[in-house]
Amino acid sequence: MSRGWGDSIQRPGKWSPMMSSSKRASLEAILAAAGCTLQHVVKATVYLTDMADYPRVNELYGEAFAPNKPARTCVAVSALPVRERMKIDLVAYREGN
């Protein structure tokens, strides 16, 4: 990925960290513990506190899950814990044990 999840969204008057590299690493570690990778993800639910962030999240999502992007739902919420601007829930599937 040319611009990883450690990038930020830049908007006039606002700066918002998005999908930090540590968050992506955490997701990858959780998946790895189950014997999966990002390519095993079949469904993602993204929660955003500001839908103006959606275009950048969409771009990062496409880069992270290329070439086969999983199904996705994006939900606008009024608040998230610890003043986060985004949460993502992933469902992964792999055949076998």
N, C-alpha and C positions, 0 to 999 in steps of 0.2 A: 504494500500500500504506500502510495506516495505521501499521503497525509493521513497519519494514523488517528486513532481515537484519542490521542493526546492533544489534538488541536483544539482550538477554541472558536466559538462563534463571536464575530465582531459586528456590532450594530451601533449606530450612532447613540451615544449616551448609555450603552449597556455593554458589559463584557461578561460572558458566561462560559465557564469551563464545561466542556461536553466530553463524555465518554473518555475519560483520561486513560492513559496507557495502563495505569494500575487497575482500573475497572475492567478493561478488556482482559488483562492478564488474570484477574480474579475469575472472570467468566470462563476463560480457557482452562484454568486450573480445576474449576468445579466440573467442567465437562470432561477433562482428562481423567479425573478421579473415577468417572463412570465409564471410561474407555471410549470417550467421544471427542470430537473436535467441533469447530464451528460448522463444518460441512454436514454434521449429523443433525443440526437444528432443523426442525420441521415447522415450528411455530414460534413467533415472538409477539409479545405484547409490550408496547412502548407507552409509558406514561409521561406526559409533558406538562409542565406548569405554564408554558408559554408556547402556543402553537406557531409563533413566529420563528421558533427554533426548528420547526419541522423540515424545511428545505435542507438545512445542514445535516440534521440527523438522517434524513433520507439518503443524502450523498454518502455519509460514513457507513450507513447500513449496507448500501450497495457495494461499497468497497470491501467491507468485512466479509460479506457472505457470497461474493462472486465466486463462481459463475451461476450457482443455483440458489437464488434467494428464497428463504422459507416464507410461508404465509405470515402475514403480519397484521396486527390491529394496533392502531395508534389512538390513545385516549387522552383528552385534555382533562386535567385535574386542577383543583384549586390550590393544593399544596401537597408536598411530599415530606417525609421525615428529614431532619437535619438540613433543612433548606435546600435540598437537592432540586435541580430543575428537570431531571430525567431519571426514570427507572426503567429497566428492561427485564422482563421475565422470558426465559427461553425454555422450550420443550424440545428435547432431542430424542431421536430414535436410532437404534442400531440393531441389526439382526444378530441372532446368536445369543450366547450367554452374556 
